[in-house]
């Protein structure tokens, strides 16, 4: 398990991180989300040892992280860092050898990764000749070539089309299933909600929420219901009911109590056919907007 404990960091009087604490569990994909300037990249660079915290620590399995630990981490920065004029396979092999792999082992691993990521037929092309999406996939392969013990990815899905996201996700899940903790940041909250096992929400350098999707939803639950009927417009006229979404026969609303929600259901039944009525599950995008205010 990768643990961040009470990390703080300032730059020229501006505090980028304030007592940040969270865990990235083995075998799980943890989404790291926050607006621009929230401190995500700073936290990731501290985990990798690129930056030193003013206070706090990074731990692996309950002990301080060492240089040897970090040498086995995989990291993909938001800014692409590969050599544009070098062939894709050639530089993956080079990076693998820098991590102590033999040339043959690095070539075998790189070839397998490129096939998995849909770049098998482009391995002898230079990086700069690839589309931006394919360059992103090559960058992900570079973070994985040495079979890392932990993986830290800054915006790995940026620039990828939906099919490429699914392909990349399959590769990353293989890494997690092998036991490595995986931390990835993303501005695409819909992608994070669908892909991550757990979530850390950062705002103004502070952790505002952390846990599994279910834990975060439970911590920020509200008494909401969804009604699907022929015409749900009547709900807007019921005292004490707040309508959150309305579209003809669909309405999502809050009610002071279950009894009040039942009152809405009874009236809907009296008015006509009810297709469905159930408690609402709040989307993480809505919770995110609430906790970062």
N, C-alpha and C positions, 0 to 999 in steps of 0.2 A: 504493500500500500504506500502511496505517495501522499505525504502530509505537509501542509503549509500551516505553520504555527505562528500566529501573532506577528505577521510580516508588516513592517512599515517602511516607507521609502519616500523621500522628498527630493525635489529638484529645484534648486534656486529659490527656496522658500515656499514652493508649492508642494503640498503633500499629495503624492500620487496614490499611495496606499496607506490605509489606516487600520492597523491591527487586524489584518486579513488572516482568517483561519478557515481551512476546509480540507477535506480528504478526497483523494481520487482512488477508489477501491480497485483492487486487482480484478481483472476480468470484466470490468464495466466501462462503458463509454460515458464520460461525464461532459456535459455541455457547459461552456463558460461564456456567459452572455452579459452584455452591458453596452451602453451607448459609446460612441467615440469619446475617448478621454476618460473612460471609467477606470482604467488601470489594468486591463486584461493583459496587454502585451508586456507591461512592466512586470506583472506577476509571473508570466511565463518566462521572461528572461532571467528573473531571479531563480526560478526553479532550475533553469539550465546552467546557472552560474555565470551568465553573461553580465548580469548586474549583481551587486552586493546590497543586501538590505541594510537599512539603518538599524533595525532591530528585528528580532524574530529568527526563525529557522525553517529550513526545509529538511524533512525526514523521510527515510525509506524504511519501512517495516519497524518504525519506532526508534530508529537511531539516526544521528545526523548524516546527511547525504555526503558522500565523498567524491573526489575527482574520478575515481574508478567507476563509481555508480553512474556518474554523469556521462562518462565515455560510452556507456552502453545505452543511454537514452536516445530516442529518435526525436528530431525536432524539424518542423517545417515552419519557417518564418513567413509572415504575410508578404514580405517583399521577396520575390524569387531570387535565389542565390546561386543557381547553377551557371555553368559556363555556356554562353549562347552559341559559340562556334564549335563546341565539342560535341561529338556524336553521343546520343543518349545512352546507349549501352556502355560505351567506353567510359563515360564519366561515372556511371553507377558502379562499375567494376573498380574504378579508381577510388571512389568513396568507401566501398567495401574493404579494400585493402588498407585504407587509412585506419579502419576500425580493427585491423588485425586479421582479416580473412585472407585466405590464399586466393590467388587469381582465379583458379578453377572454381572454388566455392563461391566467390563473389559473382562470377559470370553465370553460374547455374542459378543462383538466387535472383540475380538481376533479370535474367531471361524469363524466369517464372513469374516475377512481379509484373513485368511489362506485358506478358500474355494476359495475366489476370486483369490488368488495368486497361486492356484493349489497345496497347501500343506495340504489340509484338511485331507488326509489319513496319514500324517506324523506328526500330532500335538502331538502325544505321544512319538515321537522319540527324542533322544537327538540331540542337534545341531551338535555335532561332527560326528554323524552317517550319516548326510546328505551330498550330493554332494556339491561342492563349489557353483554351481549355485543356489541350493536350500537354502544354507546358506545365500546367498545374498538376496533371496526373504524373508527369515525370518527376516533379518536385516531391510528390507524395512517395513515389518509389524510392527516391533518394533518402527519405527519412526512414524507410523500412528495410533497406537492403541489408543491413547488418543484424537483422532480427532483434530489434531493441527490447530491453526489459521494461521500458516505459515509453510512452509516446505522447508528445506535446505538439499540437498542430494549431497554428494560427490561421484561421479562415480557410480551412482545407477545401470547402465546397464553393469558394468564390470563383465565378466564371464557368462553372460546370453546368451542362444541361441536365435535365431530369434523369436521362438514361445514364449519364456519366456519374451522377450522384449515387445512383443505385449500385453501379459497378464499384465505385470507390468505397461505399459503405460496406459491401460484401468483404472487401479486402481488410478493412479496419476491424470488422467484427471477427474475422479470423485471428487478428492480432489479440483482440480482447479475449477470445475463447482460449487462446494459448496461455492466458493468465496475466497479460500485461495490463497495467492501468493506462487508460487512454483519456487524455484531456484535450478537447478541441473547442476553440472559440468560433463563434459565428454570429453574423448580424441577421441571418435568416431564421427567425424564431419558429416558423412553421417546420423547417428542416430539423431544428434542435428538438422540438416537441415530438416529432415522429421518430427520431433516431436515438436520442440519448436515454441511458438508463437512469442517470441522476443529473442534477442541474445545480449550478452555482450562479447566482445573479449578483452582479457587482454594479454599484452606482457611487460615483464620486469617491472612488477608492475604498469603499466599504462593502462588505458582504451583506446584502439585504435579505437573501433567502438562499438556502442550500438544503439538498436532500433529494430523494427520489421524486419523480413526477407526482406520485400519489401523496407523498408527505407534504410537498409544497401545495398541492391542491387542497389537501385537508386543512393545512394551516391557514389558508386564505379562502376557506369555503364560505359561501353565503347561501341563504335559503332561496334558491332559484329553481324554477320549473320551466319546462317546455311543453306547450300545448300545440297540437296539430289538429285542426278542425276545418269545417267548411269556410267559416268567416270568424276570425279571432278579434275583430275590431272592437267587440263589446268589452274586452278586458281593459281597454284604455279608460273606460268610464267607471270602473269599480274602485271605490274609495279604499285607500290603503295599499293598493297594488301599484308597483312601479314597473312599467314596461321598459325592457332593455333592448329588445329587438322585435320588430313587427314587419311582417310581409304577408298580407292577405290572410291565409289560413294558418300561418306560423307566428307564434309569439313566445318570447322568453321573458319571464318576469320574476320579480322578487315579491315575497309576501311576508308579513310579520310572523306568521306561524303556519304550521301544516293545516290547521283548521281553515285559515284564510285561503290557502291553496286549494283545499277541498271544495271550498265555496265556489271558486272559479270553475273547477271541474264540473260541479253539479249544474251550474248555469250553462256551461257549454253543452252538457248532455241534454238539457231541456231545449236548447236552441237547435240541436241537430246532431249529425254524425261526428263522433270524436275518433280521429285516426290514432292518436297516441297522446299520452300524458305521462311525464316522468321528471324526476329531478334532473337539473342541468349540470353538466360537467364544465366548469369554467376553463376556457382555453388558456394555456400558459402565456400567450401573448397579452391577454388582458391582465393577468396577475403581474406580469413583468411591468406593464405600464403603471400599475398601481403601486408597486413597491419601490420603483425608482424615482417617484415624484419627490 
